[in-house]
Amino acid sequence: MVDALLQVIGRIFGSGYTLMAPLSALAVSVAYYRNSPTTQPVLLRLLASAHGVSIALLWSLMLFWIAQSQDAAWRLTAFECLLLLPIALIMVSFFVFQGPRKVHLLQVVNLGSLTYVGLIGVFAFSNWNFF
């Protein structure tokens, strides 16, 4: 299992840009959290900044599922459904975030990261041979 995971990570990281998606999404979450007013409850601050973390976790789950070389059709359906979670959290952040509105421009980075993660995951789970 560990060898398979390392092999998948080696193939995916060969492009050099693969880590940019989860790391940039995490950076957006950190920016949201740091720009939230400290007077806002911590739970709301975390909710307003959860979108990038969810993209990074989705990316991690994708790598884990790809490493399990069993062919399971349910993974594609589950992955596609899980892609809706970051989108929902992005929409929630527009209402919950009480900091400067210019921070919302960072959602362009999140949408790019989510698109990248989504495309790689859908290609991998639908057995496209793109490696």
N, C-alpha and C positions, 0 to 999 in steps of 0.2 A: 504494500500500500504506500509506504513512504517513498520507495523507488519510483512508483508510478506518479506520485505527486511531484517529485523532483523533476521527472522527465517532462511533465506537462508545464511546470513552471519554467523550465529551460526553454521549451518551445515558444511559450507565450512571451517570455521576457527577451527573446532574441530580437524583437523589434526595437527595444529600448524605450518605447513610448508607453508601454503597458502600465507601468507604475504611475504614470502621470494622472490617469483617470481617478484612482482611489485617493491618491495624495492631494490632488487639487480639490476633490470633493471634501476631504477632511479639512483642508485649509479654509474652504468657504464656511464650513460649520464652525470652525474656531473664530473666524471673523464675525459671524453672526452672534456667537456667544459673548465675545469680548465687546461688541458694540451694543449689546442689550444693556439697558440701564440697570444698575445694581439694585434699584428700588423694585424692580420687577421680581416676582417670586422665582426661585431657582427652577422649579418645575416648568414654568412657562418659558424661561430662558433656554432650558434644555429642549423643550418641544419646538421652539422657534429655530433651533440650530441642529435638529436631528436629521435633516435631509441628506447632508453630506456623509454622515456616519452610516446612514442606511445604504447609500450607494457603495461605500467601501465594504460594508458587510455583505452586500449582494455580490460584489466582485469576489470576495473571499469564498462565499458559498459556491459560486460558479466554479472557481478553481478546484474546490473540494469535490464537487460533483463530476467535473471532467476527469479528475484523477481516478475516480471509481469507474473503471473502464467497462462496466456493465451497461448494456444498452437498455435504457428505460424511457419509454415514451412519456411517462408522467413527469419527468424532469423538465421537459420543454414547456408543458402546460403550467407547471408550478413556477418555473422561472418567469414566464410571461406574466403570470398573475402577480408575482412579487415585484415586477417592474412598476406596478401601479403604486406601490407603497411610497417610494421616493417622490413620485409626482404628487401624491396626496399630501405628503409632508411639506413639499414646496408650497403648495397652495395654502396650507395651514400657516406657514411662516409669514405669508403676506398679511394675515390677520392678527397673529399673536405677537409678532416682532414689534417692539416699541421704540427701537433705535432710529438712527438716521435712515431715511428712505433710499438714499443712494446705495446702501448696502445691497438692496434688492437687485442691482445690476449684476451682482456676482452670480445670480441664478443662471446666467448665460453659461458660465463655466460648469455649473452643475448639470445643466441640460446636455452639454457636450459630453461630459463624463458619463452620464446615464445612457446617452445614445451609444457611446463606444462600448460600454459594458453590455448593453442590450444586444448590440450586433454581434459581438464576440460570443456571448452566451447562446444566442439563437443559432448562429452558425455551428457552434460546437455541439449543441444538443440535437440539431437536425441532421447531424452526420455529414456536414459539408467538410470536405478535406481541404482546408485552407492553410495547413501547416506546411 
